[in-house]
Amino acid sequence: MTRRHPLTVWRKSQHLSMAAFARQVGVTREAVRQWENGASKPHFLKVRAIEKATGGSIRATHFYGAA
């Protein structure tokens, strides 16, 4: 069983497609796919948008680890 990124889990629990979530945070569907697959990490300004869109459920530590 593969471990899913917390963003994937949250997005699916909200019944949001990658495209719908991407529109909420101002990026492309491809960017969301890369974040969820670990191929890239969002810019810190986009992390703020992700935190806002998810009500704080997804934070920078989900992408960058604990400081």
N, C-alpha and C positions, 0 to 999 in steps of 0.2 A: 504494500500500500504506500503510495507516495504522499508526502506531506504537502498540503496546500497552503499557499500564502494566506495570511489573515485577511488581506484585502479581497481575495477570491471568496473566502468563506463569508465575509461581511456582505459583499456585493450580491452573492447568490441568495443570502438570507433575506435581502431586501428586494429580490426578484428584479435586479437591474442587469441589463446586458452590459458588456464592455463599452459599447458605443454610448449608451445612456449615461453611464458613469463618467466616461470621457468628456461628454458635453458638460456635465456638472462641474468638472474641475478644469475645463478649458484645454484639453489635450486631444490627441487622436486615440482611436481604439487600439492602434498598434502600440502606443506608449503604455497604455494600461496592460496590454498583453505582456510586454517586456518587463514591467514592474512585477506582475504576478508570477512570471516565469523566472525571475531573478536575473534576467539578461541585462537589465539596467536599473538604475535607481532614480527617483524623481529629484529634480532640482528642489532646493529647500523652499522656494516660494510655492512650488506645487505641493510640497508636503503640507504647507499651511492650508491650501485649498482642499486637500484630501482630509485633513483633520476637521475642517469646517463642514465638508460634505457628509462626513461620517459621524458627526456629532462627537468627535473626539475618540471614537472607537478605534480608529487606525491612527497611530502616531509615528513620528520620525523613527522611533526605536524599532518599529516593524520593518523598516528598510535599512537602517544604519546601525542597529544594535544599541545597547546602553552606552552612555557616555562615560 
